[in-house]
Amino acid sequence: MPRIALTVLASSLALAAGAWILASAGSAQEPRPGSAPAEERLARIERSLESLSRAVEGLAEDMRQTRRQVEELSTLLRGLTGAPPAPPGGGVVEGPVRAAPALEGPPSRSSRKIGTNESSAIGTLRALTTAQEQFKQQAVVDQDGNGTGEYGWLGELAGIDPTRGTGGVAGPKMSTSPFIASILGVKDSEGRAQKSGYYYRLFLPAAGAGPAKAETQAHAGTGSSADADNQEVRWACYAWPVKPGVSGNRAFFAGHQGEVYATAATKTRYDGISIVPAADAALEMQGPNPKNLDAGIGLAAAGLTSGDGNVWVPAGN
Ligand SMILES: [Ca+2]
């Protein structure tokens, strides 16, 4: 590629300039009779250093432009072949064109990424809150057949999993029109969905005193009419960073309370698959029964204690 040729040329020039400077510096230390005064040689070295600095800047800009061109080409190729879009910053394409190695972004870029992912998580949970109300209103799941719908699992809302059947019978049907993005219905072995740097996991209350059930692959399509009464009124979902400090900082909560809440997670810091929120993490320990989602939000500003000890506040943007 022409850009790569330019890059090689710039590198060669930079190396040659560096070698010349070293030679000049050596001669500056041992002036020969009749040579230019030391001050003049030092001034020449300074000028050369400036020139070298400009060459290095040009080299860096060439690399940036090359990377942009490869990413644009990658996008074009994927559009032509119908392949899924490359991950952000990846820019890798199969075939003769190879991507430049990923460069470490400056801190500001990392911060922007975290901000974008956190905003995405808040938006996703707000959309989930709306979707849950629609899912319930349409009684897509009504395990006890009383005409009042129950809240859904992510897999049901996304139209990925079979819905729980009426009267506890396994339901073979899937949602004909998904209520949330399908990616949220794709779960790992622990029932976690992943989207834009965040894990998501949903809880529904169990019968009586509970405790609440976390979404798993196991209960796709199965349900219990005994759980229905509580599942008509309560649900909870957490979002936390896949890589704290890299893909996101804050953790988020949404539930039947209708709002999205956030925590900086300074006391209990959630971390990918190793430290995950419990059902009552954001709920007030004062009850009546946070373990089965029967509690308000443990807002520190209201003098309440949350299940995980973190300070939870209404989420901004
Ligand atoms: Ca019902």
Boltz pocket constraint, residues with backbone or C-beta under 6 A from the ligand:
constraints:
  - pocket:
      binder: B
      contacts: [[A, 141], [A, 142], [A, 143], [A, 144], [A, 145], [A, 146], [A, 147], [A, 148], [A, 149], [A, 150], [A, 228], [A, 232]]
      max_distance: 6.0
